[in-house]
C-alpha cells in the first residue's frame, strides 16, 4: 500500500488506538460511543449495505491501481476439477476425465504470465476465483512462470479458502457476488471458460450477455473443451428457436489447447461495434 499523503488532520488510525484507552465507563462501553468506521456491528447493519458495496468496489480497485495492473486475463472454471495427480479422488468418472483441463489451465496461465512478466506484470495478469480446481491451476501456472496472479474469493458456507498460489497481496475476499463479478471484468483483456458447474455457467452467461448487449467491448471469449460445452449446452437450438441471433454464436470460440487460446488472444483484432442490441 502506498503511504497516506500528509494531512493537517488527526490520523484515523491514531484515533482508533486512542479510543481503546479511554476510561471504562457506561458511556464509553455503549455502542453509540464507538467510532463509526471502527464499529463492526454498525457497519453490518442493513442500512449500511450501500457503504459495504462501495467498500468492496474500492478496496480491490485501489490495491490493483497501486500495483499498476492495467489488464487481466480471466479464468473461470470448476472448483471440483482435480489435479490429474489426484484424479482418483474425483467424485465421478467424468470429473476424473475432465482433470486434464487442470493441466491445460495451468499451461495456459503459465504461457500468458511469461508474456505478462515482460510488461512488468502490468498487462494480462491472470485472475481467478482464488479457490481450488481450475482456479488453483490458473494461479499455479502464473506462479510457475514467476509472475503474479489475482484471486477473487467469496465467502461461502462450505468453501472456499484461497489456494496457495495466489499472490498474497492480491488475494481478495468478497461478500457480494455482484461486486466480485465487476472486478473480474473491469480489466478483462480476455475471458476463458473451462468446464464447470452452476458458478461457471453463471459467470459465462453474464459475461456473454454484457458483450451481446453492447454493455462491454468484445474481447476474446474462449470456451475450453468443445466436447464438454456442446454436450451440456445446445447452442444451435438457442439460435434455431430465435431466442438468440445466429450471429451471437460468433461471440465465442471453442479451443482445446493452451496454444490455440494464446494464439487467438495474441492475434485478436477488436471487432466492430454491433449495429443494434439483439434479442436476449
C-alpha positions in Angstrom: 0.0 0.0 0.0 1.2 3.5 -0.8 1.8 5.9 2.1 -1.0 8.3 3.0 -0.4 11.8 1.9 0.4 14.4 4.5 -2.7 15.8 6.1 -3.2 18.5 8.7 -5.9 16.4 10.3 -5.5 13.8 13.0 -4.9 10.3 11.7 -7.9 7.9 11.8 -5.6 5.0 12.9 -4.4 7.1 15.8 -8.0 7.8 16.9 -8.8 4.1 16.8 -5.8 3.4 19.1 -6.7 6.3 21.5 -10.3 5.1 21.7 -9.1 1.8 23.1 -7.5 3.5 26.1 -10.4 5.8 27.3 -11.8 5.3 30.8 -14.1 2.3 31.2 -17.4 3.8 31.9 -21.0 3.1 31.0 -20.8 5.8 28.4 -17.6 4.5 26.7 -18.9 1.0 26.7 -22.1 2.0 24.9 -22.3 1.1 21.2 -23.2 4.7 20.4 -19.7 5.8 21.6 -17.8 3.6 19.1 -16.2 5.3 16.2 -18.5 4.6 13.2 -15.7 3.3 11.0 -14.4 1.0 13.8 -17.8 -0.3 14.8 -18.4 -3.7 13.1 -21.9 -4.1 14.3 -22.8 -0.7 12.8 -21.1 -1.4 9.5 -23.1 -4.7 9.2 -26.5 -3.1 9.6 -28.9 -3.3 6.6 -28.9 0.4 6.2 -25.1 0.3 5.6 -25.3 -2.0 2.6 -24.6 0.8 0.1 -21.4 1.6 2.1 -20.3 -2.0 2.2 -20.9 -2.3 -1.6 -18.8 0.8 -2.1 -16.0 -0.6 0.1 -15.9 -3.9 -1.8 -15.7 -2.0 -5.0 -13.0 0.4 -3.8 -10.6 -1.9 -1.9 -9.5 -4.2 -4.8 -9.7 -1.2 -7.2 -7.2 0.7 -5.1 -4.9 -2.2 -4.5 -4.8 -3.1 -8.2 -4.2 0.5 -9.2 -1.4 0.9 -6.7 0.2 -2.2 -8.2 -0.1 -0.7 -11.6 -2.2 -3.6 -13.1 -3.8 -2.4 -16.3 -5.3 -5.6 -17.8 -6.2 -9.1 -16.9 -6.9 -12.5 -18.4 -9.9 -14.1 -16.7 -10.1 -17.8 -15.9 -13.5 -19.3 -14.9 -13.9 -23.0 -14.2 -15.0 -25.7 -11.9 -13.7 -25.9 -8.3 -14.3 -29.7 -8.4 -11.9 -30.5 -11.2 -8.9 -32.2 -9.6 -5.2 -32.1 -10.3 -4.6 -35.1 -12.5 -2.3 -36.5 -9.9 -5.3 -36.8 -7.6 -8.0 -37.7 -10.1 -8.6 -40.9 -8.2 -10.3 -38.7 -5.5 -12.8 -37.3 -8.0 -16.4 -38.0 -7.1 -17.4 -39.0 -10.6 -15.8 -40.7 -13.6 -16.5 -37.6 -15.7 -14.7 -35.3 -13.2 -11.7 -37.6 -13.4 -11.7 -37.4 -17.2 -12.0 -33.6 -17.0 -8.9 -33.4 -14.8 -6.7 -32.9 -17.8 -8.2 -29.4 -18.0 -6.3 -28.6 -14.8 -3.1 -29.1 -16.7 -4.5 -27.1 -19.7 -5.4 -24.2 -17.4 -2.1 -24.4 -15.7 -0.2 -24.4 -19.0 -2.3 -21.6 -20.4 -1.8 -19.4 -17.3 2.0 -20.1 -17.5 2.2 -19.0 -21.1 0.2 -15.9 -20.5 2.2 -15.0 -17.4 5.5 -15.4 -19.2 4.3 -12.6 -21.5 2.9 -10.6 -18.6 6.3 -10.6 -16.9 7.7 -8.8 -19.9 5.3 -5.9 -19.2 6.5 -5.8 -15.6 3.3 -7.7 -14.6 1.1 -4.8 -15.6 -0.6 -6.4 -18.5 -2.5 -9.7 -18.9 -2.3 -10.7 -15.3 -4.2 -13.9 -14.6 -7.3 -13.6 -12.4 -9.3 -16.4 -11.0 -11.9 -17.0 -8.3 -9.0 -17.9 -6.0 -10.3 -21.3 -5.0 -9.5 -25.0 -5.9 -9.8 -26.8 -9.2 -9.4 -24.8 -12.4 -8.9 -21.7 -10.3 -5.9 -23.2 -8.5 -4.5 -24.4 -11.8 -4.6 -20.8 -13.2 -2.9 -19.3 -10.2 -0.4 -22.1 -10.1 0.6 -21.6 -13.7 1.2 -17.9 -13.1 3.3 -18.8 -10.0 5.3 -21.3 -12.1 6.1 -18.6 -14.5 7.5 -16.3 -11.9 4.7 -13.8 -12.2 1.8 -12.6 -10.2 -1.9 -13.5 -10.2 -5.1 -12.3 -8.6 -7.6 -14.3 -6.6 -11.2 -13.1 -6.1 -12.5 -15.3 -3.3 -16.0 -15.1 -1.9 -17.4 -16.2 1.5 -19.4 -19.4 1.0 -20.9 -21.8 3.6 -18.6 -24.7 2.7 -15.8 -23.2 0.7 -13.5 -21.5 -0.1 -10.1 -20.6 1.2 -7.6 -19.0 -1.1 -5.4 -21.6 -2.9 -1.7 -21.4 -2.1 -0.7 -20.0 -5.5 -2.5 -16.6 -5.4 -0.2 -13.7 -4.9 -0.8 -12.9 -1.2 -1.0 -9.1 -1.8 -3.7 -9.7 -4.5 -5.8 -12.2 -2.6 -9.2 -10.6 -2.1 -12.4 -11.7 -0.3 -15.9 -10.7 -1.1 -19.4 -10.8 0.4 -21.2 -9.5 -2.7 -21.2 -11.6 -5.8 -22.1 -8.6 -8.0 -19.1 -6.6 -7.0 -16.8 -9.6 -7.4 -18.1 -10.0 -10.9 -17.4 -6.4 -11.7 -13.8 -6.9 -10.7 -13.5 -9.9 -12.9 -14.5 -7.9 -15.9 -13.3 -4.3 -15.3 -9.8 -5.0 -16.6 -10.5 -8.1 -18.7 -8.4 -8.4 -21.9 -9.7 -12.0 -22.5 -12.3 -14.3 -20.8 -11.5 -18.0 -20.7 -14.2 -20.6 -19.6 -13.2 -24.1 -18.5 -15.7 -26.8 -17.7 -17.6 -26.2 -14.5 -20.9 -26.1 -12.8 -23.5 -23.5 -11.8 -21.0 -20.9 -10.8 -19.1 -21.2 -14.0 -22.3 -21.2 -16.1 -23.5 -18.1 -14.2 -20.2 -16.2 -14.9 -20.1 -17.3 -18.5 -23.6 -16.3 -19.4 -23.5 -13.0 -17.5 -20.2 -12.1 -19.3 -21.7 -13.1 -22.7 -24.8 -11.1 -22.0 -22.8 -8.0 -21.3 -21.0 -8.4 -24.7 -24.1 -9.4 -26.6 -26.0 -6.3 -25.4 -23.1 -4.0 -26.1 -22.6 -3.2 -22.4 -19.0 -4.5 -22.7 -16.5 -4.4 -25.5 -15.8 -7.6 -27.3 -12.7 -9.5 -26.1 -11.5 -13.0 -26.9 -14.1 -15.2 -25.3 -12.8 -18.8 -25.2 -14.6 -22.0 -24.2 -12.1 -24.7 -23.4 -13.3 -28.2 -24.3 -15.7 -28.2 -27.3 -17.0 -31.6 -26.5 -18.0 -30.6 -22.9 -19.7 -27.4 -23.9 -21.6 -28.9 -26.8 -22.8 -31.7 -24.6 -24.1 -29.5 -21.8 -25.5 -26.6 -23.9 -27.3 -26.9 -27.2 -26.1 -23.7 -28.7 -27.7 -24.2 -32.1 -31.0 -24.9 -30.5 -31.0 -21.4 -29.0 -30.3 -19.9 -32.4 -32.9 -22.1 -34.1 -35.5 -21.1 -31.6 -34.8 -17.5 -32.2 -34.0 -16.8 -28.5 -30.6 -15.6 -29.6 -29.4 -14.4 -33.0 -27.3 -16.7 -35.2 -24.6 -14.0 -35.0 -24.4 -14.4 -31.2 -22.7 -17.8 -31.8 -19.8 -15.8 -33.1 -19.2 -14.1 -29.8 -17.2 -17.0 -28.5 -14.7 -19.6 -29.8 -14.0 -23.2 -28.8 -10.4 -24.2 -28.0 -8.9 -27.3 -26.7 -5.3 -26.4 -26.1 -3.4 -23.6 -24.3 -1.5 -22.9 -27.6 -4.7 -22.3 -29.5 -6.0 -19.9 -26.8 -2.8 -17.9 -26.6 -2.7 -17.6 -30.4 -6.2 -16.2 -30.6 -5.5 -13.7 -27.8 -2.3 -12.5 -29.4 -3.8 -12.1 -32.8 -7.1 -10.6 -31.6 -8.3 -7.6 -33.5 -11.2 -5.7 -31.9 -14.5 -6.5 -33.6 -16.6 -3.6 -34.9 -19.5 -2.5 -32.6 -22.7 -4.3 -33.1 -25.3 -2.4 -35.1 -28.1 -2.9 -32.6 -28.9 -4.6 -29.4 -30.0 -8.2 -30.3 -32.8 -10.2 -28.6 -31.5 -11.6 -25.4 
